[in-house]
Amino acid sequence: MLVLGGTSDIAVATARELVKARTTRVTLAVRDPALVTCADELRALGATTVDTVRFDALDFPSHESFVEEVFDRHGDVDLVLVAFGTLGDQEHLSQDRAAAVALVETNFTGAVSISVPLVQALRKQGHGTLVYLSSVAAERTRKSSFVYGASKAGLDAFAQGLGDALAGSGVRVMVVRPGFVRTKMTRGLKPAPLSTDADTVARAIAAALRSGAETVWVPAQMRLVMSGLRHLPRAVFRRLEI
C-alpha cells in the first residue's frame, strides 16, 4: 500500500483500517518524513514493513523518478491512496493569487502529475487500485469554498474518466467523496450537518474495496443531499448560506 499524503488524518485512519485487514506493507509518502507519527502503531497492528519516503506534490519533475524508486524498491503495489491536499481559507484565496494557484496545483495538478507515472507502473504490473480522496464539494462548488471546490471537481472528473479509461486493464479506480470530516485540516471550522470523522471514512473505504465499489459517499446520505443541491436553480443556490 502506497499512501500519498501520509500525515493526513484520513490517510492514517485508512492505513490503520487496512492493516487490521491484513495489509502488511505500507509506504507513507510525505513532504516531511519527520512529521510521521503512526509508523510504530501500524507495525503494532501487524504491518511487517512501514517505510516513510519524501514526496512533494508540487515538485512535478520528481514524480516519475519517485514512482520508479517506490516500485523498484517494493515490487508490486496493490493499492495507492491519493490523500494529499489542502483546504485553504476562501477569503484569503480570493485575494492572494499565488495562494489560490498553489492550492489548485496541490489538489489537482499534483494529483494528475503523479497519477500518470502511477498508472503506467500499475498497468505494467497488471493489477492494482487507485483510491482518490475527493469531496462532496466536487459536486457543486459553493461560494464559501469555490477555489477548493473547483480543485476537487477537477480531481473528481479526472479520476472518474481515468477509471473508465482503465476498464479491463486490471487496474481500477475508486473515488471517495466525504462530506465535512472532523480532522486537523478542518479544526476551528463549524461542523456541517452529517459531519463525520476520519475513522468512519476509513471504514467506508475498506468496505468499498471489498465490494468493488467505484464511487463512495461518506456518509451515504450525502449522495441524496448533493443530488438535491446539484439540481437547484442557480438563483436559489446562490442565496443559500453555504
ABEGO torsion letter per residue (X at the ends): XBBBGAABAAAAAAAAAAAAAGBABBBBBBABAAABAAAAAAAAAGBABBBBBBBBAABAAAAAAAAAAAAAAAEBBABBBBABEBAEBAAAAAABAAAAAAAAAAAAAAAAAAAAAAAAAAAAAGBEBBBBBBBAAAABBBAAAAAAAAAAAAAAAAAAAAAAAABGAGBBBBBBBBBBBBBAAABGBBBBBGBBBAAAAAAAAAAAAAAGBABBBOBAAAAAAAAAAAABBAAAAAABBX
